[in-house]
Amino acid sequence: MSIEGKQLLVKDLIEGLSARLTMTDINIVTEVITNVLPYYDVEMTGCDESQNDFDQLLKAFIDAKRIEGRSEKTIERYRYILNRFHEAEPFPMQKMTVFSIRHYLGSEKERGISDRTLRGYRDIFQSFFGWLYREGLISSNPCGNLNTIKCKKEVRTPYSEVDIEKLKEACSSQRDKALITFLLATGCRISEVCSLDRNDVDFANMQCTVLGKGNKERTVYLDSVATMQLRQYLVNRKDKSDALFVGKGSARLHPGGIRKRLNELGNAAGVENVHPHRFRRTLATNLINHGMPIQEVASILGHDNINTTMTYVYVNSENVKNAYRKYA
């Protein structure tokens, strides 16, 4: 009997006996059966249908997520993680149990995968199996008893004013200055920046329209410095590309190119942890510190849930103390 077949048999035994025996008794039974199985020629039926079963259900799930407006990047992540899970736990979805999911997550943790990444896996499994259950495609949701994964809370600080000035001074081109001030003023995601065209910018009103996650349009705003730097960059360009930011050969700048250039600027400026998303955190923190309501900050960043926005905001302990002294 194959290893996969033995695993499925053990999982079926655990599921069938869990309502009648204690976990200690179940472990004894499964251990005895596992030890005896090598002496018998046992054939597992139904496994050939497992892959087809999974492929069809995954396709239906992906179609549903695409209709809901999820981005192709998100959909590809769903597909990638769920395919990896099924390769490791190749059982029919109807027979999938929470033990299989926990076993997979445990194996990934042993490989060195971080708790934060594992929590992302868990969220995908919750979405997939929850959808299957609501659609009536499986009789029970194996994620029903799958608890959340706690992660160590990391203090992610925004750029300081000194950091920003150092980055500006490290810029060797007008494009780099325009890019840094644009990221700081708008808080755009890197994918949003790369997809912008020149005509998306309304210089008269110092704003532009971006297409964010889930193909949702929103308006972001430029300050006077970002407007000046961006206008000067575009005026000096000789190419005919529609892209707002271009790289070598007038090709549209891509996410990898932006990350690489920001990393180079950070090294040159002596600023640690320079990456695009930190500009979003900096903008959110600055707006909150200047009194903008959290709901409006969420709208600028393209968040549907203000709880997501709050994770971007760095709370300075000195500001908290000063606020307490003011209001207490």
C-alpha positions as CSV (number, residue, x, y, z in Angstrom):
1,M,0.0,0.0,0.0
2,S,1.4,3.4,-0.9
3,I,2.4,6.0,1.7
4,E,-0.5,8.2,0.6
5,G,-2.9,5.4,1.0
6,K,-1.6,4.7,4.5
7,Q,-2.0,8.3,5.4
8,L,-5.5,8.5,4.1
9,L,-6.5,5.3,6.0
10,V,-5.1,6.6,9.3
11,K,-6.9,9.9,8.8
12,D,-10.2,8.1,8.0
13,L,-9.7,6.1,11.2
14,I,-9.1,9.1,13.3
15,E,-12.2,10.9,11.8
16,G,-14.4,7.8,12.3
17,L,-13.2,7.0,15.8
18,S,-12.9,10.5,17.2
19,A,-16.5,10.6,18.4
20,R,-16.2,7.2,20.2
21,L,-12.7,6.9,21.6
22,T,-10.3,9.1,23.4
23,M,-7.3,10.4,21.5
24,T,-5.0,8.1,23.4
25,D,-7.1,5.1,22.3
26,I,-7.2,6.3,18.7
27,N,-3.4,6.6,18.7
28,I,-3.1,3.0,19.9
29,V,-5.5,1.7,17.3
30,T,-3.9,3.5,14.4
31,E,-0.4,2.5,15.5
32,V,-1.4,-1.2,15.6
33,I,-3.0,-1.0,12.1
34,T,-0.1,0.9,10.7
35,N,2.3,-1.8,12.0
36,V,0.2,-4.6,10.6
37,L,-0.5,-3.2,7.1
38,P,2.9,-4.1,5.6
39,Y,2.1,-7.8,5.9
40,Y,-1.1,-7.5,3.7
41,D,-1.7,-6.6,0.1
42,V,-4.2,-3.7,0.5
43,E,-5.4,-1.7,-2.5
44,M,-6.8,1.8,-2.0
45,T,-9.7,2.7,-4.2
46,G,-10.8,6.2,-5.2
47,C,-7.3,7.8,-5.4
48,D,-7.3,8.1,-9.1
49,E,-10.3,10.4,-8.9
50,S,-8.6,12.5,-6.2
51,Q,-6.6,14.7,-8.6
52,N,-9.6,15.2,-11.0
53,D,-11.8,16.0,-8.0
54,F,-9.3,18.6,-6.7
55,D,-8.6,20.2,-10.2
56,Q,-12.3,20.7,-10.8
57,L,-13.0,22.2,-7.4
58,L,-10.0,24.5,-7.6
59,K,-11.1,25.7,-11.0
60,A,-14.6,26.5,-9.7
61,F,-13.1,28.3,-6.7
62,I,-10.7,30.3,-8.9
63,D,-13.6,31.2,-11.3
64,A,-15.6,32.5,-8.3
65,K,-12.7,34.6,-7.0
66,R,-12.1,36.1,-10.4
67,I,-15.8,37.0,-10.8
68,E,-15.6,38.6,-7.3
69,G,-12.9,40.9,-8.7
70,R,-9.8,39.5,-7.0
71,S,-6.6,40.5,-8.7
72,E,-4.7,38.0,-10.9
73,K,-1.8,38.2,-8.6
74,T,-4.0,37.1,-5.7
75,I,-5.6,34.3,-7.8
76,E,-2.2,33.0,-8.8
77,R,-1.2,32.9,-5.1
78,Y,-4.4,30.9,-4.3
79,R,-3.6,28.5,-7.1
80,Y,0.1,28.0,-6.1
81,I,-0.5,27.5,-2.4
82,L,-3.5,25.1,-2.9
83,N,-1.7,23.1,-5.5
84,R,1.3,22.7,-3.2
85,F,-1.0,21.6,-0.4
86,H,-2.7,19.0,-2.5
87,E,0.6,17.6,-3.7
88,A,1.6,17.1,0.0
89,E,-1.9,15.9,1.1
90,P,-3.3,14.2,-2.0
91,F,-6.7,13.2,-0.7
92,P,-10.3,13.7,-2.0
93,M,-11.6,17.0,-0.8
94,Q,-14.7,15.3,0.7
95,K,-12.4,13.3,3.0
96,M,-10.1,16.2,3.9
97,T,-9.8,16.7,7.6
98,V,-8.3,19.4,9.9
99,F,-5.6,16.9,10.8
100,S,-4.3,17.0,7.2
101,I,-4.2,20.7,7.2
102,R,-2.5,20.9,10.5
103,H,0.0,18.2,9.4
104,Y,0.8,20.3,6.3
105,L,1.2,23.5,8.3
106,G,3.4,21.7,10.8
107,S,5.6,20.3,8.1
108,E,6.0,23.8,6.5
109,K,6.9,25.2,9.9
110,E,9.6,22.5,10.3
111,R,11.0,23.6,6.9
112,G,11.5,27.1,8.4
113,I,8.5,28.9,7.0
114,S,7.6,31.9,9.2
115,D,4.4,32.1,11.3
116,R,3.4,35.1,9.3
117,T,3.6,33.2,6.0
118,L,1.8,30.2,7.6
119,R,-1.0,32.5,8.7
120,G,-1.4,33.5,5.1
121,Y,-1.6,29.8,4.1
122,R,-4.3,29.3,6.7
123,D,-6.3,32.2,5.4
124,I,-6.2,30.7,1.9
125,F,-7.3,27.3,3.2
126,Q,-10.1,29.0,5.2
127,S,-11.3,30.8,2.0
128,F,-11.1,27.6,-0.2
129,F,-12.7,25.1,2.1
130,G,-15.2,27.7,3.5
131,W,-16.3,28.3,-0.1
132,L,-16.6,24.6,-0.9
133,Y,-18.7,24.1,2.2
134,R,-21.0,27.1,1.5
135,E,-21.5,25.9,-2.1
136,G,-22.5,22.4,-0.8
137,L,-19.5,20.7,-2.5
138,I,-18.2,19.2,0.7
139,S,-20.3,18.0,3.7
140,S,-18.1,19.7,6.4
141,N,-15.5,22.4,6.6
142,P,-12.2,21.0,7.8
143,C,-11.1,24.5,8.7
144,G,-13.9,24.9,11.2
145,N,-11.6,24.1,14.1
146,L,-8.4,25.5,12.6
147,N,-7.3,28.2,15.1
148,T,-5.6,31.3,14.1
149,I,-1.8,31.4,14.0
150,K,-0.2,33.9,16.3
151,C,2.7,35.9,15.0
152,K,5.3,38.0,16.7
153,K,4.3,41.6,16.4
154,E,7.0,43.5,14.6
155,V,7.4,47.2,15.1
156,R,7.6,48.6,11.5
157,T,8.7,52.2,11.6
158,P,8.1,54.7,8.9
159,Y,10.8,56.8,7.3
160,S,12.0,59.7,9.3
161,E,12.3,63.2,7.8
162,V,16.1,62.7,7.8
163,D,15.7,59.3,6.0
164,I,13.7,61.0,3.2
165,E,16.3,63.8,2.8
166,K,19.1,61.3,2.7
167,L,17.3,59.3,0.0
168,K,16.7,62.5,-2.1
169,E,20.3,63.5,-1.8
170,A,21.4,60.0,-3.0
171,C,19.3,60.3,-6.2
172,S,21.4,60.6,-9.3
173,S,18.6,61.3,-11.7
174,Q,15.4,63.3,-11.9
175,R,13.4,60.1,-12.3
176,D,14.6,58.9,-9.0
177,K,13.7,62.1,-7.2
178,A,10.2,62.0,-8.9
179,L,9.7,58.4,-7.9
180,I,10.6,58.9,-4.3
181,T,8.5,62.0,-3.8
182,F,5.6,60.4,-5.7
183,L,5.7,57.3,-3.5
184,L,5.8,59.4,-0.4
185,A,2.9,61.7,-1.5
186,T,0.5,59.1,-2.8
187,G,1.3,55.9,-0.8
188,C,0.7,53.9,-4.0
189,R,1.4,50.2,-4.2
190,I,4.4,49.3,-6.4
191,S,2.1,47.5,-8.9
192,E,-0.1,50.6,-9.1
193,V,2.9,52.9,-9.8
194,C,4.1,50.6,-12.6
195,S,0.7,50.5,-14.3
196,L,0.3,54.3,-14.4
197,D,0.4,56.3,-17.6
198,R,1.3,60.0,-18.1
199,N,-2.3,60.9,-18.8
200,D,-3.4,59.4,-15.5
201,V,-1.9,62.5,-13.7
202,D,-4.0,65.6,-13.3
203,F,-1.4,68.3,-12.7
204,A,-4.0,71.0,-12.5
205,N,-5.7,69.4,-9.5
206,M,-2.5,67.7,-8.2
207,Q,-4.0,64.2,-8.2
208,C,-4.1,61.0,-10.3
209,T,-6.4,58.0,-10.7
210,V,-4.9,54.6,-9.9
211,L,-6.3,51.1,-10.4
212,G,-5.8,49.1,-7.2
213,K,-6.4,45.7,-5.9
214,G,-9.6,44.0,-7.2
215,N,-9.6,46.5,-10.2
216,K,-10.9,49.2,-7.9
217,E,-10.2,52.8,-9.0
218,R,-9.3,55.5,-6.4
219,T,-7.9,58.9,-6.4
220,V,-4.6,59.7,-4.8
221,Y,-3.1,63.2,-4.3
222,L,0.2,64.9,-4.9
223,D,1.8,67.5,-2.7
224,S,3.6,70.5,-4.3
225,V,7.1,68.9,-4.1
226,A,6.0,65.7,-5.8
227,T,4.1,67.7,-8.4
228,M,7.2,69.8,-9.2
229,Q,9.6,66.8,-9.3
230,L,7.2,64.7,-11.5
231,R,6.5,67.6,-13.9
232,Q,10.2,68.3,-14.3
233,Y,10.9,64.6,-14.9
234,L,8.3,64.3,-17.7
235,V,9.3,67.5,-19.4
236,N,12.9,66.3,-19.7
237,R,12.0,62.9,-21.1
238,K,12.7,62.3,-24.8
239,D,10.9,59.0,-25.2
240,K,7.3,58.5,-26.5
241,S,6.3,55.9,-24.0
242,D,2.9,56.4,-22.3
243,A,4.3,55.0,-19.0
244,L,4.6,57.4,-16.1
245,F,7.9,55.9,-15.1
246,V,10.3,54.2,-17.4
247,G,13.6,52.4,-17.1
248,K,16.4,51.6,-19.6
249,G,15.4,51.7,-23.2
250,S,12.2,53.7,-22.4
251,A,10.6,50.4,-21.2
252,R,7.9,50.7,-18.5
253,L,9.5,50.4,-15.1
254,H,8.5,47.1,-13.4
255,P,8.3,46.2,-9.7
256,G,11.6,44.4,-9.7
257,G,13.3,47.5,-11.2
258,I,11.8,49.8,-8.6
259,R,12.8,47.5,-5.7
260,K,16.3,47.2,-7.0
261,R,16.7,50.9,-7.5
262,L,15.3,51.8,-4.0
263,N,17.7,49.2,-2.5
264,E,20.6,50.9,-4.3
265,L,19.5,54.3,-3.1
266,G,19.1,53.0,0.5
267,N,22.7,51.7,0.4
268,A,24.0,54.9,-1.0
269,A,22.2,57.0,1.5
270,G,22.9,54.8,4.5
271,V,19.2,54.3,5.2
272,E,18.2,50.7,6.2
273,N,15.1,48.8,5.0
274,V,14.3,50.9,2.0
275,H,11.4,49.3,0.1
276,P,8.2,50.6,-1.6
277,H,5.7,49.5,1.0
278,R,7.4,51.6,3.7
279,F,6.4,54.7,1.8
280,R,2.7,53.7,2.4
281,R,3.4,53.2,6.1
282,T,5.1,56.6,6.2
283,L,2.2,58.4,4.5
284,A,-0.4,56.7,6.7
285,T,1.5,57.6,9.9
286,N,2.1,61.3,8.8
287,L,-1.6,61.8,7.9
288,I,-2.8,60.3,11.2
289,N,-0.3,62.4,13.1
290,H,-1.7,65.5,11.4
291,G,-5.2,64.7,12.4
292,M,-6.7,63.0,9.3
293,P,-9.6,60.6,10.2
294,I,-8.6,57.0,9.8
295,Q,-11.5,56.3,7.4
296,E,-10.1,58.9,5.0
297,V,-6.6,57.5,5.3
298,A,-8.0,54.1,4.4
299,S,-9.6,55.5,1.3
300,I,-6.3,57.0,0.1
301,L,-4.5,53.8,0.7
302,G,-7.2,51.7,-1.0
303,H,-8.2,49.7,2.1
304,D,-11.7,48.3,2.6
305,N,-11.1,47.7,6.3
306,I,-9.7,50.4,8.6
307,N,-8.1,47.6,10.7
308,T,-5.8,47.0,7.8
309,T,-4.9,50.7,7.8
310,M,-4.2,50.7,11.5
311,T,-1.4,48.1,10.9
312,Y,0.3,50.7,8.7
313,V,0.3,53.4,11.4
314,Y,3.3,53.7,13.7
315,V,2.3,55.0,17.1
316,N,5.2,56.9,18.7
317,S,5.2,56.4,22.5
318,E,6.3,60.0,23.0
319,N,3.2,61.2,21.1
320,V,1.0,59.0,23.2
321,K,2.5,60.5,26.4
322,N,2.1,64.0,25.2
323,A,-1.6,63.3,24.2
324,Y,-2.2,61.8,27.6
325,R,-0.8,64.9,29.4
326,K,-3.0,67.1,27.2
327,Y,-6.3,65.2,27.7
328,A,-5.9,63.6,31.1
